[in-house]
Every structure is written in structure tokens, then in C-alpha cells.
Amino acid sequence: MGIELADYGPKPTIPDAVLQRRAAVRIADQIGAEHPHPLDEYMPRIAGAVLAKDPVIAAGVLELLAALGIRPDQISRGNQ
């Protein structure tokens, strides 16, 4: 007995910009996990801003984005 998979039309797709934003957020989360900060629990945005100013951490984020083929100017700050 076989199962036939029907194709009922176009599959939903996620725009590249959304995928790039998700990848960038995932990278930022990973970098944040690797560099804990005292403000993480109470003020994560401030902690993130402080970490982003660290040149070593910023270089790591840019390196990971480049490995994925994502330029920083391609990532919008919109809610996605």
C-alpha cells in the first residue's frame, strides 16, 4: 500500500529578508549567550547595546553574518 502525496498548489514561502533577519537575531542571541552581562535579565536591550560596542564581539557578529552572506545593511529593525 503506497501513499500518494498530492500537490495542492504553491507552498508558503518566507521572504529572504525575513530569513536574514531571523538568522541575524539568532547570531546575536548566540553571541549574547557566549558573553553574559549583568544586565541580561533586567535590561537586555541595554546589555545588548553594551555588548555591541565591544569591538571583539562586533567583529564576531560581522564574521558570522558574512559567512551566511548577509550584509548588516540588509537587516532591518522592523518587527518580523
N, C-alpha and C positions, 0 to 999 in steps of 0.2 A: 504494500500500500504506500503510495507516494503522496506527498503534499505539494500542491502547486501554489506557488506564490504569485499572486496577481499584482499587476502594476496598475494602480488606480490614479495615475496622473503624476504631476510634478511633486517631488519631495520638498518639504520645507527646508529652506537654506538659511544660514546665518550670514549676514553680510561680513565681508573681510574686516571692515572697521571694528565691528563688534568683537570678532575673534582676536584682533590685535589688541584691543582694549582689555579683554579678558586675560590674554597672555601677559600683558604688562602688569596688570593687577596681581596676577599670580606670582610673577617675578618679584614685585615689590613686597608681597607677603612673605615670600621665601627669604628675601634679604632681611626683612624685619625680624623674622624668626631666628636668623643667624646672628643678629646683633640686638639682643634685648635692651630695652631702655626703661628707666624707672617710670616714665610717663605712659608706657604702653597701656596699662589698664584703665587709667583715668582720663587721659587726654591723648588718644592715639594719633590724632592729626598733628598735634604739636610734636609728638615723638617722631612721627614720620618726617616732618619738616626738618627736625634737628638731624636725623639720620641722613636725609637727602643732602645736607650741607657738607657732610663728611666726604672728602674727595675720593677716598678709597672705596667707600660704599657706592658713591655715584658712578665711579668707573666700573664697578662690578655690575651694576644695573645696566649701564650702557653696553657692556660686553655681552650680557645675556640677550638684550634686545637685538643687538647686531647679529648674534648667532641665529635668531629667529627671522632675521630680515626685516626688522621693524625699526624705523627711524623715530626718534622722540617726537618729531613734528607730526607724525601720523596718528598720534594718540590724543584723542580729545578728552576733555574733562567732563563731558556730558554723562548723565546717568544712563548707563547701558548695562 
